[in-house]
Every structure is written in C-alpha cells, then in structure tokens.
C-alpha cells in the first residue's frame, strides 16, 4: 500500500529552521518524483519544492528559493525539506505527495498539485514570535 507520512513540523520564531520528513512506504523513491506543498488557512494548496525520481533534479517556488532545500535518503526511503530563514508567511500545513507518473523530472514551475496524489496527512509549521 502506497503511503506518505510527514513529520517534523512545529512552532518556530522568525528566522528559525525546521526539517520536515516525508517517509514513504509501498514504493521506492527511484521510480517517482516527490513534491512538497503547503496550504495556509483560506488559501490554495501551493507547490513548494519537488525532487525528480533520479534525485538529480530539484525545483523550488520563487517564494522559498534559497531558503528551503529538498533532499532524500534512499536507504530510509525518506524525503526531507529543510526550512531555513523562516518567515511568518511560511506558516501553513505542509504536505508531501507522489507524482502521478513514473520517472518524473520536476522540470516545470509552478509545481502543480494536480500532477500529484497519495497525499500525506500534513504537518503544521507555525512561524511566530
């Protein structure tokens, strides 16, 4: 059974850091791109970052470029999102999801939620002083 489980969210002050994890089961990361998304109250779910199935290509929304870093550990079948220099506007529920197609390249921006499925339950990130 395909499943994604996020963890690592929390309350952090502006300028702080968090590392989110997305643990995958039922498939191996080598076959699918993984996307990170976020949804703030009253707003649409937006794509934040994506890593290709090969792990060789990453992409980021302009709003997080230079502050967030996506990575993965194949041995743990886990994808991470390192959040640095956090701002209050980064407050949202963060989700990871699986590309609908195999061997995705994450070559397009914006990262469209319509191209992903098998959403995790999400993890809350709150940036506040």
DSSP file (Angstrom, degrees, kcal/mol; ACC not computed):
  #  RESIDUE AA STRUCTURE BP1 BP2  ACC     N-H-->O    O-->H-N    N-H-->O    O-->H-N    TCO  KAPPA ALPHA  PHI   PSI    X-CA   Y-CA   Z-CA
    1    1 A X              0   0    0      0, 0.0     2,-0.3     0, 0.0    26,-0.1   0.000 360.0 360.0 360.0 126.9    0.0    0.0    0.0
    2    2 A X        +     0   0    0     24,-0.2     2,-0.3    22,-0.1    24,-0.2  -0.529 360.0 163.8 -72.7 132.7    1.4    3.3   -1.0
    3    3 A X  E     -A   25   0A   0     22,-2.2    22,-2.2    -2,-0.3     2,-0.4  -0.992  25.8-164.5-153.6 143.6    1.7    5.7    1.8
    4    4 A X  E     -A   24   0A   0     -2,-0.3     2,-0.5   115,-0.2   117,-0.4  -0.997   9.6-170.2-127.0 133.3    3.4    9.0    2.7
    5    5 A X  E     -A   23   0A   0     18,-1.9    18,-2.7    -2,-0.4     2,-0.2  -0.974   7.0-156.5-129.8 118.8    3.8   10.2    6.3
    6    6 A X  E     +A   22   0A   0     -2,-0.5     2,-0.3    16,-0.2    16,-0.2  -0.603  20.1 158.9 -91.0 153.0    5.0   13.7    7.1
    7    7 A X  E     +A   21   0A   0     14,-1.8    14,-2.8    -2,-0.2   116,-0.1  -0.962  36.3  73.7-157.5 169.7    6.6   14.8   10.4
    8    8 A X        +     0   0    0     -2,-0.3    11,-0.3     1,-0.3   115,-0.1   0.366  58.6 134.4 105.1  -4.7    8.8   17.5   11.8
    9    9 A X        +     0   0    0     12,-0.1     2,-0.3     9,-0.1    -1,-0.3  -0.147  21.2 128.0 -70.2 172.8    6.6   20.5   11.9
   10   10 A X  E     -d  125   0B   0    114,-0.8   116,-2.7   113,-0.1     2,-0.5  -0.985  57.6 -54.1 168.1-170.1    6.3   22.8   14.9
   11   11 A X  E     +d  126   0B   0     -2,-0.3     2,-0.3   114,-0.2   116,-0.2  -0.856  54.3 168.1 -99.5 128.7    6.3   26.3   16.3
   12   12 A X  E     -d  127   0B   0    114,-2.7   116,-2.1    -2,-0.5     2,-0.1  -0.984  33.2-113.3-141.7 149.5    9.4   28.3   15.4
   13   13 A X    >   -     0   0    0     -2,-0.3     3,-2.3   114,-0.2    73,-0.2  -0.438  51.6 -80.0 -77.6 155.3   10.4   32.0   15.7
   14   14 A X  T 3  S+     0   0    0      1,-0.3    73,-0.2    -2,-0.1    -1,-0.1  -0.296 121.8  28.0 -53.7 137.5   11.0   34.1   12.5
   15   15 A X  T 3  S+     0   0    0     71,-3.2    70,-0.6     1,-0.3    -1,-0.3   0.283 100.0 119.5  89.9  -9.8   14.5   33.4   11.2
   16   16 A X    <   -     0   0    0     -3,-2.3    70,-2.2    70,-0.2     2,-0.3  -0.072  54.2-125.8 -82.0-175.7   14.5   29.9   12.6
   17   17 A X        +     0   0    0     67,-0.2     2,-0.3    68,-0.2    67,-0.2  -0.925  20.0 178.9-134.2 154.4   14.7   26.5   11.0
   18   18 A X  E     - B   0  83A   0     65,-2.1    65,-3.5    -2,-0.3     2,-0.5  -0.974  18.8-142.7-145.3 155.4   12.9   23.2   10.8
   19   19 A X  E     - B   0  82A   0    -11,-0.3     2,-0.3    -2,-0.3    63,-0.2  -0.975  17.0-159.5-122.0 119.1   13.4   19.9    9.0
   20   20 A X  E     - B   0  81A   0     61,-2.8    61,-2.2    -2,-0.5     2,-0.4  -0.709   5.5-153.6 -93.6 145.4   10.4   18.2    7.6
   21   21 A X  E     -AB   7  80A   0    -14,-2.8   -14,-1.8    -2,-0.3     2,-0.4  -0.915  10.6-165.4-119.4 147.8   10.4   14.5    6.8
   22   22 A X  E     -AB   6  79A   0     57,-2.3    57,-2.3    -2,-0.4     2,-0.5  -0.895  13.1-160.8-131.5 100.1    8.3   12.5    4.4
   23   23 A X  E     -AB   5  78A   0    -18,-2.7   -18,-1.9    -2,-0.4     2,-0.3  -0.725   9.2-156.1 -88.7 124.5    8.6    8.8    5.0
   24   24 A X  E     +A    4   0A   0     53,-2.6     2,-0.3    -2,-0.5   -20,-0.2  -0.774  14.6 175.7-103.1 142.8    7.5    6.7    2.0
   25   25 A X  E     +A    3   0A   0    -22,-2.2   -22,-2.2    -2,-0.3     3,-0.1  -0.989  58.9  35.8-142.0 151.6    6.2    3.1    2.1
   26   26 A X  S    S+     0   0    0     -2,-0.3     2,-0.3   -24,-0.2   -24,-0.2   0.407 115.3  40.4  89.1  -2.2    4.9    0.7   -0.6
   27   27 A X  S    S-     0   0    0    -24,-0.1     2,-0.4   -26,-0.1    -1,-0.1  -0.967  81.4-109.5-161.6 167.8    7.2    2.0   -3.3
   28   28 A X    >   -     0   0    0     -2,-0.3     3,-1.7     1,-0.1     4,-0.5  -0.873  21.5-128.9-110.3 146.4   10.8    3.1   -3.8
   29   29 A X  G >  S+     0   0    0     -2,-0.4     3,-0.7     1,-0.3    26,-0.1   0.711  98.5  78.2 -64.7 -21.1   11.8    6.7   -4.4
   30   30 A X  G 3  S+     0   0    0      1,-0.2    -1,-0.3    44,-0.1     3,-0.1   0.720  97.5  45.1 -61.8 -19.9   13.8    5.7   -7.5
   31   31 A X  G <  S+     0   0    0     -3,-1.7    72,-3.6     1,-0.1     2,-0.4   0.656 111.8  46.8 -98.9 -17.6   10.6    5.5   -9.6
   32   32 A X    <   -     0   0    0     -3,-0.7     2,-0.2    -4,-0.5    70,-0.1  -0.964  69.2-127.2-135.4 141.8    8.7    8.6   -8.6
   33   33 A X        -     0   0    0     68,-0.5    66,-2.5    -2,-0.4     2,-0.4  -0.538  28.2-146.3 -73.1 150.2    9.2   12.3   -8.1
   34   34 A X  E     -FE  51  98B   0     17,-1.9    17,-2.4    64,-0.2     2,-0.4  -0.973  10.5-160.3-122.0 135.8    8.1   13.7   -4.7
   35   35 A X  E     -FE  50  97B   0     62,-2.3    62,-1.9    -2,-0.4     2,-0.4  -0.887   8.9-147.5-115.0 147.3    6.6   17.1   -4.2
   36   36 A X  E     +FE  49  96B   0     13,-3.2    12,-3.1    -2,-0.4    13,-1.6  -0.939  24.7 174.9-108.4 136.5    6.3   19.2   -1.1
   37   37 A X  E     -FE  47  95B   0     58,-3.2    58,-2.6    -2,-0.4     2,-0.3  -0.853  13.6-155.8-132.6 166.2    3.2   21.5   -0.9
   38   38 A X  E     -FE  46  94B   0      8,-2.2     8,-2.9    -2,-0.3     2,-0.4  -0.994   3.1-162.5-145.5 153.1    1.8   23.8    1.7
   39   39 A X  E     - E   0  93B   0     54,-2.2    54,-2.3    -2,-0.3     2,-0.2  -0.951   5.9-163.4-139.9 117.5   -1.6   25.2    2.5
   40   40 A X    >   -     0   0    0      4,-0.4     3,-2.2    -2,-0.4    52,-0.1  -0.613  46.5 -75.4 -91.8 157.6   -2.3   28.2    4.6
   41   41 A X  T 3  S+     0   0    0      1,-0.3    -1,-0.1    -2,-0.2     3,-0.1  -0.284 118.6   6.3 -55.4 129.5   -5.8   29.0    6.0
   42   42 A X  T 3  S+     0   0    0      1,-0.3     2,-0.3    -3,-0.1    -1,-0.3   0.523 112.6 103.0  77.8   5.5   -8.1   30.3    3.4
   43   43 A X  S <  S-     0   0    0     -3,-2.2    -1,-0.3     1,-0.1     2,-0.1  -0.803  75.2 -99.6-120.6 161.3   -5.5   29.8    0.6
   44   44 A X        -     0   0    0     -2,-0.3    -4,-0.4     1,-0.1     2,-0.4  -0.378  46.0 -97.0 -71.2 154.1   -5.0   27.3   -2.2
   45   45 A X        -     0   0    0     -6,-0.2     2,-0.4    -2,-0.1    68,-0.3  -0.604  48.9-162.3 -71.1 129.2   -2.5   24.5   -1.8
   46   46 A X  E     -F   38   0B   0     -8,-2.9    -8,-2.2    -2,-0.4     2,-0.3  -0.897  20.0-113.0-121.5 146.4    0.7   25.6   -3.4
   47   47 A X  E     +F   37   0B   0     64,-0.6   -10,-0.3    -2,-0.4    64,-0.2  -0.581  32.3 172.7 -75.3 134.0    3.8   23.7   -4.7
   48   48 A X  E     -     0   0B   0    -12,-3.1    13,-2.5     1,-0.4     2,-0.3   0.785  59.8 -13.2-107.6 -47.8    6.9   24.5   -2.7
   49   49 A X  E     -FG  36  60B   0    -13,-1.6   -13,-3.2    11,-0.2    -1,-0.4  -0.984  52.5-162.3-157.6 160.7    9.5   22.0   -3.9
   50   50 A X  E     -FG  35  59B   0      9,-1.9     9,-1.9    -2,-0.3     2,-0.4  -0.996   5.2-157.8-149.1 145.0   10.0   18.9   -6.0
   51   51 A X  E     -FG  34  58B   0    -17,-2.4   -17,-1.9    -2,-0.3     7,-0.2  -0.996  25.7-122.9-126.0 133.6   12.7   16.2   -6.4
   52   52 A X    >   -     0   0    0      5,-2.8     3,-0.9    -2,-0.4    53,-0.2  -0.156  28.5-105.7 -67.7 165.1   12.9   14.1   -9.5
   53   53 A X  T 3  S+     0   0    0     51,-2.4   -21,-0.2     1,-0.3    52,-0.1   0.841 122.8  51.3 -61.6 -33.1   12.8   10.3   -9.4
   54   54 A X  T 3  S-     0   0    0     50,-0.4    -1,-0.3   -23,-0.1   -24,-0.1   0.693 105.9-129.9 -75.4 -17.8   16.5   10.2  -10.1
   55   55 A X  S <  S+     0   0    0     -3,-0.9    -2,-0.1     2,-0.2    17,-0.1   0.410  83.1 106.1  81.7  -2.7   17.2   12.6   -7.3
   56   56 A X  S    S+     0   0    0      1,-0.1     2,-0.4    -5,-0.1    -3,-0.1   0.588  70.3  53.3 -88.4  -9.9   19.3   14.6   -9.7
   57   57 A X        +     0   0    0      2,-0.0    -5,-2.8    -5,-0.0     2,-0.3  -0.985  58.5 177.3-130.9 136.1   16.9   17.5  -10.3
   58   58 A X  E     -G   51   0B   0     -2,-0.4     2,-0.3    -7,-0.2    -7,-0.2  -0.921   6.3-166.4-129.8 158.7   15.1   19.7   -7.8
   59   59 A X  E     -G   50   0B   0     -9,-1.9    -9,-1.9    -2,-0.3     2,-0.3  -0.989   2.5-165.3-145.3 152.4   12.8   22.7   -8.2
   60   60 A X  E     -G   49   0B   0     -2,-0.3   -11,-0.2   -11,-0.2     2,-0.1  -0.987  26.5-111.5-140.5 145.5   11.6   25.4   -5.9
   61   61 A X    >>  -     0   0    0    -13,-2.5     3,-1.7    -2,-0.3     4,-1.2  -0.462  37.4-116.5 -66.0 148.4    8.9   28.0   -5.8
   62   62 A X  T 34 S+     0   0    0      1,-0.3     3,-0.2     2,-0.2    -1,-0.1   0.832 112.1  64.7 -57.9 -32.4   10.3   31.5   -6.0
   63   63 A X  T 34 S+     0   0    0      1,-0.2    -1,-0.3     3,-0.0   -15,-0.1   0.691 115.0  28.0 -67.4 -18.2    8.9   32.3   -2.6
   64   64 A X  T X> S+     0   0    0     -3,-1.7     3,-2.5   -16,-0.2     4,-2.2   0.457  84.9 128.5-121.4  -5.0   11.2   29.7   -0.9
   65   65 A X  T 3< S+     0   0    0     -4,-1.2     4,-0.1     1,-0.3   -16,-0.0  -0.293  80.6  16.5 -58.9 132.9   14.2   29.6   -3.3
   66   66 A X  T 34 S+     0   0    0      2,-0.5    -1,-0.3     1,-0.1     3,-0.1   0.273 125.3  59.8  87.2 -11.0   17.5   30.0   -1.4
   67   67 A X  T <4 S+     0   0    0     -3,-2.5    17,-1.7     1,-0.2     2,-0.3   0.687  97.6  53.6-115.9 -33.3   15.8   29.2    2.0
   68   68 A X  E  <  -C   83   0A   0     -4,-2.2    -2,-0.5    15,-0.2     2,-0.4  -0.808  61.3-167.3-107.6 146.8   14.4   25.7    1.6
   69   69 A X  E     -C   82   0A   0     13,-2.1    13,-3.2    -2,-0.3     2,-0.4  -0.988   7.0-153.9-136.4 126.4   16.3   22.6    0.5
   70   70 A X  E     +C   81   0A   0     -2,-0.4     2,-0.3    11,-0.2    11,-0.2  -0.780  26.3 154.4 -96.5 141.9   14.8   19.3   -0.6
   71   71 A X  E     -C   80   0A   0      9,-1.9     9,-3.1    -2,-0.4     2,-0.3  -0.929  22.9-146.5-152.5 174.2   16.9   16.1   -0.2
   72   72 A X  E     -C   79   0A   0     -2,-0.3     2,-0.5     7,-0.3     7,-0.2  -0.996  12.2-146.2-150.2 156.5   16.3   12.4    0.2
   73   73 A X  E >>> -C   78   0A   0      5,-2.9     5,-1.8    -2,-0.3     4,-0.8  -0.947  11.6-167.3-120.7 105.2   17.8    9.3    1.9
   74   74 A X  T 345S+     0   0    0     -2,-0.5     3,-0.5     1,-0.2   -45,-0.2   0.855  86.8  58.7 -64.3 -34.6   17.2    6.3   -0.3
   75   75 A X  T 345S+     0   0    0      1,-0.3    -1,-0.2     2,-0.1    -2,-0.0   0.850 115.8  35.4 -63.8 -32.9   18.2    3.9    2.4
   76   76 A X  T <45S-     0   0    0     -3,-0.5    -1,-0.3     2,-0.2   -52,-0.2   0.453 103.3-131.3 -96.9  -2.8   15.4    5.3    4.6
   77   77 A X  T  <5 +     0   0    0     -4,-0.8   -53,-2.6    -3,-0.5     2,-0.4   0.913  64.1 134.1  51.1  45.8   13.1    5.8    1.7
   78   78 A X  E   < -BC  23  73A   0     -5,-1.8    -5,-2.9   -55,-0.2     2,-0.4  -0.970  47.3-153.7-132.6 139.3   12.5    9.3    3.1
   79   79 A X  E     -BC  22  72A   0    -57,-2.3   -57,-2.3    -2,-0.4     2,-0.3  -0.908  17.2-158.2-110.3 141.4   12.4   12.8    1.5
   80   80 A X  E     -BC  21  71A   0     -9,-3.1    -9,-1.9    -2,-0.4     2,-0.4  -0.831  13.4-158.6-118.3 155.1   13.3   15.9    3.6
   81   81 A X  E     -BC  20  70A   0    -61,-2.2   -61,-2.8    -2,-0.3     2,-0.6  -0.925  12.4-156.4-132.6 109.9   12.6   19.5    3.3
   82   82 A X  E     -BC  19  69A   0    -13,-3.2   -13,-2.1    -2,-0.4     2,-0.6  -0.762   8.4-161.1 -86.6 122.7   15.0   21.8    5.2
   83   83 A X  E     +BC  18  68A   0    -65,-3.5   -65,-2.1    -2,-0.6     2,-0.3  -0.922  16.0 172.0-109.4 114.7   13.3   25.1    6.0
   84   84 A X        +     0   0    0    -17,-1.7   -67,-0.2    -2,-0.6   -68,-0.2  -0.795  57.8  20.8-118.3 162.5   15.7   28.0    6.9
   85   85 A X  S    S-     0   0    0    -70,-0.6    -1,-0.2    -2,-0.3   -69,-0.2   0.901  85.6-159.1  49.1  48.4   15.2   31.7    7.5
   86   86 A X        -     0   0    0    -70,-2.2   -71,-3.2    -3,-0.2     2,-0.3  -0.235   9.6-160.7 -65.5 146.1   11.6   31.1    8.2
   87   87 A X    >   -     0   0    0    -73,-0.2     3,-2.3   -72,-0.1     4,-0.3  -0.849  33.2-109.2-121.6 157.2    9.1   33.9    7.9
   88   88 A X  G >  S+     0   0    0     -2,-0.3     3,-1.8     1,-0.3    39,-0.3   0.846 117.9  63.1 -55.3 -32.9    5.6   34.3    9.3
   89   89 A X  G 3  S+     0   0    0      1,-0.3    -1,-0.3   -49,-0.0   -49,-0.0   0.558  88.9  69.7 -72.6  -5.6    4.2   33.9    5.8
   90   90 A X  G <  S+     0   0    0     -3,-2.3    -1,-0.3    37,-0.1     2,-0.2   0.530  70.6 120.9 -82.9  -6.9    5.6   30.3    5.7
   91   91 A X    <   +     0   0    0     -3,-1.8     2,-0.3    -4,-0.3    35,-0.2  -0.404  40.6 105.6 -61.5 124.2    3.0   29.3    8.3
   92   92 A X  E    S- H   0 125B   0     33,-1.9    33,-2.7    -2,-0.2     2,-0.5  -0.967  76.1 -79.9-178.2 170.2    1.0   26.5    6.8
   93   93 A X  E     -EH  39 124B   0    -54,-2.3   -54,-2.2    -2,-0.3     2,-0.4  -0.855  48.5-146.3 -87.3 129.0    0.3   22.8    6.8
   94   94 A X  E     -EH  38 123B   0     29,-2.9    29,-2.0    -2,-0.5     2,-0.3  -0.841  18.5-175.9-104.0 133.8    3.0   21.1    4.8
   95   95 A X  E     -E   37   0B   0    -58,-2.6   -58,-3.2    -2,-0.4     2,-0.3  -0.914  15.8-151.0-124.9 149.0    2.3   18.0    2.7
   96   96 A X  E     +E   36   0B   0     -2,-0.3    24,-2.0   -60,-0.2     2,-0.3  -0.886  21.8 179.6-112.3 157.1    4.3   15.7    0.6
   97   97 A X  E     -E   35   0B   0    -62,-1.9   -62,-2.3    -2,-0.3     2,-0.4  -0.974  26.1-109.2-154.2 162.7    2.8   13.8   -2.3
   98   98 A X  E     -EI  34 117B   0     19,-3.1    19,-3.0    -2,-0.3   -64,-0.2  -0.794  34.4-111.3-102.5 133.6    3.7   11.3   -5.1
   99   99 A X  E     - I   0 116B   0    -66,-2.5    17,-0.3    -2,-0.4     4,-0.1  -0.339  22.6-132.8 -57.7 140.0    4.0   12.2   -8.8
  100  100 A X  S    S+     0   0    0     15,-2.6     2,-0.3     2,-0.1    -1,-0.1   0.774  87.9  52.7 -68.6 -25.4    1.1   10.6  -10.7
  101  101 A X  S >  S-     0   0    0     14,-0.3     3,-0.6     1,-0.0   -68,-0.5  -0.746  90.3-105.5-110.9 158.7    3.6    9.3  -13.4
  102  102 A X  T 3  S+     0   0    0     -2,-0.3   -70,-0.2     1,-0.2   -71,-0.1  -0.462  95.6  16.6 -77.8 153.9    6.8    7.3  -13.1
  103  103 A X  T 3  S-     0   0    0    -72,-3.6    -1,-0.2     1,-0.2   -71,-0.2   0.842  81.5-172.7  57.4  40.9   10.2    8.8  -13.5
  104  104 A X    <   -     0   0    0     -3,-0.6   -51,-2.4   -73,-0.3   -50,-0.4  -0.312  17.9-157.7 -64.6 148.8    9.0   12.4  -13.1
  105  105 A X        -     0   0    0    -53,-0.2   -53,-0.3   -52,-0.1    -1,-0.1   0.525  20.0-137.7-108.2  -9.3   11.6   15.1  -13.8
  106  106 A X        +     0   0    0    -55,-0.2   -54,-0.1     1,-0.1   -56,-0.1   0.899  55.1 142.0  53.0  42.6   10.2   18.1  -11.8
  107  107 A X        +     0   0    0    -48,-0.1     2,-0.4   -50,-0.0    -1,-0.1   0.552  42.5  77.7 -93.5  -7.7   11.1   20.3  -14.7
  108  108 A X        -     0   0    0    -49,-0.0     2,-0.3     4,-0.0     4,-0.1  -0.805  69.3-123.6-113.0 146.7    8.1   22.6  -14.6
  109  109 A X  S    S+     0   0    0     -2,-0.4     2,-0.2     2,-0.1   -48,-0.0  -0.968  86.2  44.9-124.6 145.7    7.1   25.5  -12.5
  110  110 A X  S    S-     0   0    0     -2,-0.3     2,-0.8   -63,-0.1   -62,-0.1   0.626  88.9-127.7 -69.7 163.0    4.7   26.1  -10.8
  111  111 A X        -     0   0    0    -64,-0.2   -64,-0.6    -2,-0.2     2,-0.4  -0.707  29.4-142.3 -79.4 112.1    4.6   22.7   -9.2
  112  112 A X    >   -     0   0    0     -2,-0.8     3,-1.5     1,-0.1   -66,-0.1  -0.633  14.6-151.7 -88.9 128.9    1.0   21.7   -9.8
  113  113 A X  G >  S+     0   0    0     -2,-0.4     3,-1.6   -68,-0.3    -1,-0.1   0.748  94.4  70.6 -65.0 -22.3   -0.9   19.8   -7.2
  114  114 A X  G 3  S+     0   0    0      1,-0.3    -1,-0.3     3,-0.0    -2,-0.0   0.668  92.4  57.4 -69.9 -15.3   -2.9   18.2   -9.9
  115  115 A X  G <  S+     0   0    0     -3,-1.5   -15,-2.6   -16,-0.0   -14,-0.3   0.352 102.6  67.1 -94.6   5.4    0.1   16.2  -11.0
  116  116 A X  E <   +I   99   0B   0     -3,-1.6     2,-0.2   -17,-0.3   -17,-0.2  -0.899  53.8 166.1-128.1 154.6    0.5   14.6   -7.6
  117  117 A X  E     +I   98   0B   0    -19,-3.0   -19,-3.1    -2,-0.3    -2,-0.0  -0.819  47.4  69.3-149.1-169.5   -1.5   12.1   -5.5
  118  118 A X  S    S-     0   0    0     -2,-0.2    -1,-0.2   -21,-0.2     2,-0.1   0.966  71.1-162.2  52.2  57.9   -1.3    9.9   -2.4
  119  119 A X        -     0   0    0    -22,-0.1  -115,-0.2    -3,-0.1   -22,-0.2  -0.395  10.3-128.5 -70.5 143.1   -1.1   12.9   -0.1
  120  120 A X        -     0   0    0    -24,-2.0  -115,-0.2  -117,-0.1    -1,-0.1  -0.170  31.2 -99.9 -75.7-177.4    0.2   12.6    3.4
  121  121 A X        -     0   0    0   -117,-0.4  -116,-0.1     1,-0.1    -1,-0.1   0.638  63.1-122.9 -82.8 -14.3   -1.7   13.8    6.4
  122  122 A X        -     0   0    0    -26,-0.1     2,-0.4     1,-0.1   -27,-0.2   0.072  11.7-120.1  92.3 156.6    0.3   17.0    6.6
  123  123 A X  E     - H   0  94B   0    -29,-2.0   -29,-2.9  -116,-0.1     2,-0.3  -0.996  25.6-121.7-137.6 132.5    2.4   18.6    9.3
  124  124 A X  E     - H   0  93B   0     -2,-0.4  -114,-0.8   -31,-0.2     2,-0.5  -0.545  22.4-170.7 -80.4 130.6    1.8   22.1   10.8
  125  125 A X  E     -dH  10  92B   0    -33,-2.7   -33,-1.9    -2,-0.3     2,-0.5  -0.989   5.4-176.5-117.8 123.2    4.5   24.7   10.6
  126  126 A X  E     -d   11   0B   0   -116,-2.7  -114,-2.7    -2,-0.5     2,-0.6  -0.980   8.3-167.0-123.5 122.3    3.9   27.9   12.5
  127  127 A X  E     +d   12   0B   0     -2,-0.5     2,-0.3   -39,-0.3  -114,-0.2  -0.925  33.4 132.5-111.2 111.1    6.3   30.8   12.4
  128  128 A X              0   0    0   -116,-2.1    -2,-0.1    -2,-0.6   -41,-0.0  -0.994 360.0 360.0-158.9 146.8    5.6   33.3   15.1
  129  129 A X              0   0    0     -2,-0.3  -116,-0.1  -116,-0.2    -1,-0.1   0.422 360.0 360.0 -93.4 360.0    7.3   35.3   17.8
